[in-house]
Amino acid sequence: MAPPTPSASVSVSEEYRILVDKSYSKFSRLREFPPFGRNKWDTYYHKAFQVYSKLWKFQQENRQKLVETGLKRWEIGEIASRIGQLYYNYYLRTSDSKFLSESYIFYEAIMSREYFKDTGKDTTLANKQLRFYARFIVICLLLNRREMVHHLVRQFRVLVDDYCHSFQGNDSKEWKLVVQEIMRFMKADAPCDTSRPLRYSVLLDPAILPEVSSAESGKSLRLQDAILASYYHNEVKFSELTLDTFRMLQSLEWEPSGTLYRTKTVDTGSASGNGPTSLNKGSLQLQIPDPSLPPNPHKYILYRPTVPQLLLALATACEELSSDSILLLYISASGKPPRSSHTGNAGASGSDSHLDSPTEAPKTSGSHDSCIEPAQEQNGVLPGSHISSPRSTGDVVPGINSGGLWLGGKRSAGINFLYPSDLLPFTRRPLVIVIDSDNSPAFEVISGQERGESAALLLSPTLQPVDDRGSTATSSSANGGNLFSFFLTAPLLAFCRVIGVNSSTLPPGVYEQLEKLVSQLSSQWGDHLASSSTIHFTWSRILNDSFLRQLIFRFAFCRSTFCLHTLFRNKQEYIPRCLPVLPEEASPTSKILETGIFKLATRLGVIDQFVFTGPNAHTNGAVKVKAQSPPLSARSQATSTGGDISDGSWSDSSEVVGGTKTGSVIEGR
């Protein structure tokens, strides 16, 4: 075959460069859209995707000619990387996990074909390679591909070491911080390495699917949107994903179920390495993981937002909320002014776009604190508390001195301090508000002051028992994430963290048995709650939603655990609260919850850490354990995981297992 004429090669090369310029222009335009609202962005995304599809197909069909005119392998990798970013960003916009899988396919192909391998002494190409690895790590974390994450992190560390050895400058220091950031994140999230997926699984929890009659629930609501925001000084994070929001995000998605889970395989291409198969817009409509499952709730993941940004996202979500839906607002933040403006985490640029990132209030009836003895309630704050002001009273929304959350790193309130009253205008729509903060009681004033719809509030404790370092804050954001959020996303792992048991040391099969027990407990508790004649309509109308029903159970499980544990009980500031009040079936000392916790404590050999008030009260301190479990003071050193009870029995077995003590440059183009 005769070689191509120079004029033909030039024509192909020029057409390719025109497509590259056009696609890069579309890509850059997408970065200018805010991370909420879909109308204009959705249309523009499809235009950008069409251009990249055409570019990818063109370079495949004309690979030899383009190589002859100077096409480099890293340029192919750059195109594939941006297609992967488009898929990833579309996942962030829609919460449709099949797009996350599509993104993984492209990133895995880039890595296996080593498109960015030969960077030489070019600092620009070396940075592209490092950013690729950082983004791929985020995608693998979201897909729960733990083995691949560890593999990528090992390679990433080697590449960063080589980069720092070859290039001097600020970039080197920043990439070292990124390595420290991911290592810290993985260490904090290590308990989840061997646990069941945090996503809702119909295979593992088939009996939890809701069954609430329309007569009981009235107009049932489904979870359509969720806003997840977190800010703590020096909190565990990687890229723009904090540990708390990472866990909460997963708990609001469906786990692909068995054989129905299908992902598109990648054509390995010819010997020339043409890469992933060509794309077309129709591929967006394919590869549905499980058509029997409803869509995942749409999530707004706000990384260290200002208050105006949070309220804008909230307003957008309320505007787009359908009449049969409800919105979840989750905020994890401190009520105490930050010690200083945030200067750590220099590895992140703070870009709003994800395209270039990998990456003491009066006691209310709603608290249901039957485990608190009035004589032992404390009005003050323990030493070292993050609470800097007394709880407010009365019907007036408290001011900055008595209630609110800090969402920024500056001491002045300005745009960084969120008042409870800021949320009141949005209560014209149905809301579930989850506040994980040392100042969560300040938000109790929302209940009863709504502007149209009764809001459901789940509020964290303000303190937790003093540990071996003298800390009393509920926030463990600098170590392993917040304990309350941990209960809402991985209840068994959080239970192990409270009792100081490292579940990775449990005998084979025990972990699965304990997880099965928690699943059965959730199902049985949900049935009792759904059949209650005294349940408030605010709760009954959301029990048909699997995610919200699971969230309510985990809150009740958390509250019951704290009320029965010797280090938490009888202290109001250690107990989470909810408004409106849940019925007696959900009380901390209800028979179902207490029996379930008794089973877990007995199986794990920590019965001496709890004081039971119901039918199991006679066993307090009476069960002999094989090994004494450490107190809660060991929780910061525990690498805990979870487990199930596979036979499903509720027999009062006294078999126990002893516990053991255990110790941005990314956003660039």
N, C-alpha and C positions, 0 to 999 in steps of 0.2 A: 504494500500500500504506500502510495506516495506521501511524503510529509506535507503537512498543511502549508499553504502559501503564507508569506508574512502578512499580507493584507487580511487574510482570514483570521490569523492569530490575533492581530491587533483588534479586529472587530470583536472577537470573543472577549478579549481582555477589557476592552472599553465597556462592553455591555455588562461585564461582571462588576467593574468598578462603579458603574452607575447604580446597579442593584445594591451594592454594598453601601454606597452613600445614602441611598434612599432608605434602606432598612435601618441604618444607624440613626438617621434623622427621626424615623418613626419611633425607634426605641427610646431615644432621648426625650421625645415629646411625652411619652408615657410617664416618665419620671416627674413631670410637672403636675400630674393629677394628685389630689389629696387621697389618702388611704381609705376613704369612705365615699359612698355614693357610687352608683354604677352606670347611670345613663350615658354620659358622654364617654366615660372610660371604656365601657363595654364595647361600644361601637368602634372606638379608636384601636382597641386591642385587636379586634378581628382584622382591621386593616393592616396593622403591624404584623400580625401572624401570616396574613396572605403574602406580604412582601418577603418575609423570611422563608416561607415555604417555597416561593418562586426562586429565591436566591439559593436555597439548599439544593433544590432540584437542578438548577443551572450548573452549579459547581460539580455535582455528581456526573452529569451528562458530558461535561467539558473538562473533566479533571486533567487529562493528559495535556490538552492545549494550554490550560491555565498554569500547570506546573512548568511547562516550557517557557512561559512568559513571566515566571518569577513567583508563582503562588507558593507560599510556605505552609508547612503543616500547622503551625500555630494559628494561621489565619482560618484554617478549617475548624480548628478547635474553638476559636473565638466565636465563629458563627454558631456552632453547636452549643456552646456555653450560653449564648444569648437566647437561643431557642429554649434551652433548659430554664433560663431565668423567666422567660415569658410564661412557661407552664407553671413554674413555682409561684409567680406573682398572681396568676389566674386562680391558683389554689387558695392563696391568701384572700383573694376577693370573693371567692365562692364557697370555700371550705369543701370543695368536691375533691376527695382524695385521689381520684383517678388521674387528675392533672399532676399531683405530687409524684405518682408512679411514673408518669410520662417524663417528668423532669429527671427522675432518677435514671431512666433508661439512657437519656442523652449524656448525663454526667458520667455514668458508668462506662459508656462507650468512649468518651474522651479520655478517661483514665486508662482503660485497657489498651487503647491505641497510642497512648503517650503523645498526644498532640502537642503538649507543652513541655516535653522532656528536654529538648536541646535549646535551652535558653541562653547558654553561653555566658558572656559577661554583660548582656543587655539587661539593665535593671528594670526596664519597662516590661519585658517579657517575663522576667523572674517574678515581678509583682502580679502579673496576670496569672501565673501558675499558682502562686500562693493564694490569691483570691478564689481561684477555682476550687482548691482544696477546702478552704474555709466554707464556701457555699455548699459544697458537696457534703461536708460534715453535718451542716444544719439539716439538709434534706434527709440524710440517713437517720438523724436523731428523730425527726418527725415521723419517719416510717418505721421506727423502732428496730432498725437493722443494726443491732448493737455490735455484732462482730465486725461489720464493715466500718463502723465508727472507730473502733479500736485500731483497725488496720490503717484507716486514713490518718488518724491522729499520729500514729508512729511515723508514717511517711511525712506528714506535715512537719513534725518536729525536726526530722533530718533536713528537710528542705529549708526550714527557717535557720537552722544552724549553718548550713552552707551559704545561705543568703547573707547572714551576719558576718560570716568569715570573708565573703567576697566583696561586700559593699558596706561602706561606712556611712552613717548618717542617721537622721531621725527615724527613717523607715525601719531600720534594724531594731531600734528600741521598741517601736510600736508593734512589730511582728512578734517580738519576744513577749510582749504583754498579751497578744492574742493567744499565744501558746499557753501562757499561764491561765488565761481566762477559760479556755476549753478544758484544761486539766482540772481546774477547780470545779467547773461545771460537772464534769464526768465523775469526779470524786463525790460531789454532793448528791448526784443522781444515781450513784452506784447501787443503792438498795433496789432500784427498779430493773437492774440488769437481769435478774433471774426471776422476776415476778411475772404474773400474767399481764397482758397488755392493759394499759390504763383506759383504753377505749371500751365502749360498751359492746359486749359480745353476746349475741343471741345464742351462740353455741355453749358458752359457759354459764349464762344466766337466762336460760329459756323461760323459767317460771316467773321472772321478774316483770315480764311484759304486763302492762297495766290492765286492770279490769275494773273500771269504775263506771257505774251506771249513769246515764245522762240525768236521771232524776236526782241522784245524789250530788253530782258535780255541776249541774246547771249547764251553762255554756262552757264546754271544754276548750281549753287553750293549748296550743302547741308552741314549743320554743322555736321561734323563727330566727332570732338574732341574739348575739351575745357580745358585749363589750368587755374586753379583758385589759386591765391596766394595772401596772405595778411600778412603784418607785421606793427604793430604799438606798441610802448611801452604802456603797460598796456591796450591793447585793450580788448573789450568784447569777451570772448571765453569760450568754455567748452570743455575739453579734447583737441583734436587737430582740433577743428572746430571753426573758428572765426565767428562772427556774419555776416560780409559781405560775406564771402564765403558760409556760410550756406544759406543765402538768394539767392545768385547768383546760387548756385547748384540747388535749387528748381525751379528757373525760367527757367532752361534749361532741364526740364523734363516734360513729359506728365502726366496729372492728370488722373488716371484710370476713365473710363467713364461709370458711371451708372451700369446697369445690366450686362455689359460686364466684370465688375471687379470681379474676382473670386480669392479667396485665399483658400488654403487647410485647412480643418478643422482638429482639433487634436482629435485623439481617446483618450477619457479620461482613457482608459485602465481598467484593472480589479481592484478589491478591493486592490490588492497588490501595485497598483500605478506604473504600468509599464512605464508610461510617454508617450511621443509622439510616434506616429506610427513609425515603422521601416523605415529606409531610404534605397534608392537605387539610383544608378547613373541616372536611367531613370527619377527620379523626377525632375532633372535639366531641362528637356525639357517640363515639364508640367506647368499648371497654368499660361498661358499667359493672362495678364489682359485684353488686347483688341487687337485682331489680326489685326484690321483695322488701328491701329496706327503704325507709323514707330518707329523704336527703338530710345531710348533716346540717345542723343550724349554722347560719352564716355568722362568722366571727370577725369583729374588729379588734385587732391586736395592736394596742397603742403602747409604744415604747417611750416611757418617760414623757408623757404628754403634759403640756401646760393645761391649766383649767379651761381656757377657751377652746383648745383643741378637743379636750374630752367632751365638753358640752356640745360642740359642733357635731362630733360623731354621734352623741346621744340624740341630738335633734334630728340628724339625718336618719338614724335607725328608727326613731319614733315616726317620722314622716313616711317611711317605707313599710311600716308594720301593718300587716293585714288585720282585718277585724277579728279573726279567729286565732290570733297569735299573741305571744307575750315576749318581752325582752328581758334578758338577764344582764345585769350590770355587776361586774366583779371588780373590786378595787382592793389592792393590797398595798398599804402605805402606812407611814408613821404619823401619829398626831403630834409628835415632838419636832420642833424646828431642827433641821439638819445642823450638824456640827460645823460644817463648812460647805462651800460650793463644791460641787462634784468635779474632781480633777483626775480621778482614777479612770480606768477603762479607756486609756488613750487609744486603744486599738479600734474604737468605733468613731465614725465621723459624725454621728447624730443625724444622718440624712433621714428625711421622712419617707423616702422611697425604699421599697423592698426590692426593686429591680436590680440594684447594684449592691445589695446586701445578701449574705448567705442566708447570705444570711438572713366623876362617879355620879351616874344618873340614878334617879329613884327606881327602886325595883318595881317592875311592872308585872301584871298578870301574865304577860307573854313570856316571861323568863322561865316559868314552870320550874323554878329551882326548889323543888321539894326536898332536894338533898342538902340544902343550906339551912343550918340552924341559926335563927335570928340572933341568938346570944353570941354567936361566933362570927357574924358578919363584920367586916372591917370597913371603917369609913375612910381611913387614910390610905396611903399608897406605900408599898413596901420600898425599902431602900433600893436604889438602882432602877426604879421604874421609869418607863418611857412616858408616863403620864405626868404632865407638868401643870395640870390644873384640876380642881375638883370637878366632879360631874355636875352638870347644870340641872336645875329644877324648873318647873313651871311650863307654860305653854309657849314661851318665846324661844325661837330658834337661837341657840347659843352663838356668841361671837367668837372671834379668833382666840380669845383667852380661855375659852371653855370647850370648844368643840370644832373639829374639822380635821382634814388630812393635808399633809404636805406632799405635793407632787413634784417639787423641784428642789434644787440644791441651794437656794438662796434663803437667807433668814427673813427678808422682807416678804410680806404676804403677796402683794401684787397679783401676778397671774399664776402663782404656784400653790395657793391655799384654797382648798375646796371646802365650802360651807355645806352643811346639810340642806340649808335653804336653797342652794343652787340646784338641787335635784327636784324640788317641789313642782316646778312647771311641767316636768315630764311625767308626773303621776296622773296626767290626763289619760295616759295609756297604761295598760297592765305591765307592771314591773316586778321582777325578782331582784332584790338588791342584796349582794353579798359583800360585807365589809370585813376585811381581815386587818385589824389595826389595834394598837394599844389605846386608841381613842374611839373605838367602835360605838360605845354607849351614846355618844353625841348624836348618832343617827337615829336613835329611838324616837326622837321628836317628829320624824317624818310620819310615823304611824298616827292616824287620826287627823292629819293635816293635808291629806292627799287632795288633789284638785279634781278628781273624778273617779279614779280607780283605786281600790285598796291595794297597796303595795305589800308584797311579802318580803320580810327582812330576815336575813340570817347574819348574826353579828358574832364576831369572835370574842374570846376572853380578852381581858386587858392585860393580864399577867399570867405567868406560870411559876411553879415552885422554884425556889432558889437552887441553882445547880452548883457544881463544884467550882465554878469560876465566879460565883456570886451574882450571876445574871438573873433577872426576873422578868424580862420582857417576853411576850408571846412570840415576838419576831425572832426567828433564827435565820434571817435572810442572808447573813454573812457566812453561814455554815451549810445548812441543809434545807433551806426554805422554811416557810412558816408552818407551824404544827397544825393550825386550824385548816389551812389550805391543803395540807397533806392528808388530813382526814377526809376532806371532801373529794379527793381525787384517788387516794390509795388507802382506804381505811385500815386494812390489815397491816400494811407497812407502818402506818402511823401508830397503830396500837403497839406494834413491836418496839417502835421508837420510845413510846411512853414507858413501857416496862423494862426497857434496856436489854431486849433479847435480840441477838444477831441471828436471824432466821437462816442465814446461809450455813449455819452450823447444825441446823436441825437434821435429824435422820431422814433418809430418803423417803419421800412420800408424805411426810408430815405437813410440809408446806402446802401441798395440793389439798390435803384433807382440811386444813384450816381455812383455806380459801373457799372450799365448797361449803363449809359451815357458815361463813359470812354471807355467801350467796343465798343459802337457804334462809338465814335469818332475815335478810333483806326482803325476800319473797313473802315470808310469813308475816313480817311486820307490816309490809305494804298492804296485804290483804286485810289485816285488822284495821289499819288506818282508813282504808277505803270504805269499810263497812261501818265506820263510826257514825253515830247519829248526831254528834256534837261538833264535828269538824267544821271549821269556818270555811265559807265558800271561797275565800281567797286561796286556800290550800286545795280544796276539793276540785276546783276547776282546772288545776294543773296536774293532778295525779294521773291523768291519762297520758301524759308525756313521759316517756321512759327516762329521759335525762333528768328532768326535774324531780320525778319521783325518787330516782336514785340519789339525787342531791339531798333531798329532805331526809331520806333514811340515813345517809352518812352524817348529816348534822346531828340527828337523834342519837346515832351510835357514838359519835364524838362526845356529846353532852353526857350520855349515860356513863361512858368510860371515865370521864373526869369526875362525875358525881360519886362514883363508886371507888375511885382510886384514893388511897390513903393520903397522898400528897396534894390532891386537888379538892377533895370533898370538904364541905362546910365553909367554903370560901367563895364568895360571890364573884370576885374578880377573876377567878380561875374557870368560870363556867360560861360557855357560849349562850346566847339568848336569841329568841326568835319572836317576831311579831307579824301577824296576830298570834295569839296563843294556840299551840297545837293541843289536840284533845288528850285525854288521859291515856289513851293507847300509846301515845308518843312520849309520855313522861319519862324522866331519867330512870325511875325505879319501876317501870312497867315490867310485868312478868316476862314478856317475850325478850325484851332487851337485856334484863338482868340475867335471865337464864342463858342467853347467848354469850354474854361476857363471862359468866361463870364457866361455861364450857371452854372458852378460849383460855382463860386464866388457868383452869385445871390442866388442860392439855399442855400448856407451856410451863407449868410448874411455878406459877407466880400468884397462886391463890392468896398468899399472905400479903400481897400488895393491895388487896381490895377488901372493902367492907360491904357485905350484902345485907339488904334490909328486908327482902322478901322470903320466899320459900327456902332459899339457900343460906339464910342468915346463920343457921346452926353450924355451917361449915367454916365460918370465919376463923382463920388460924388453925383449923382442924385437919387440913390436908397436908400430909407430909410430902414435901417435894424432894426430888432427887438431887437438885442442885439449886442453891439460892441464887435468884436472879438479881442483878444489880439494881440499885435505885434509879430514879429518873435522872439523877445527876450524871449517869453514864450515857444519856441519850445523845449527846453531841458526838460521842465516839462510836456509837453503834452503827453498823452497816446492816440495817434490818431489811428483811424481805418478807413476803407474805406466804400464806398457805391455805388449804381447804379441808372439809371432812367428807370423804367420798361416799361413805355408806349412807349418809343422810340421817343417821339416827340421832335422837336427842336424849339418849340414855345418859344417866349420871355417872359415867365412867370416871374413875379417879386416876386414870393413867396420865402421867405427866411427862413432860420433856424439860429438862433443866435448861435455863437460859444461860448464856455466856456473855461476858463483857467484851466489847470490841472497841477496841479503841474507835477611728477605725479606718484602719487602712483597708479593711475588707470592702468597704463601700465604694472604693475607687473604681474607675472604669477599666 
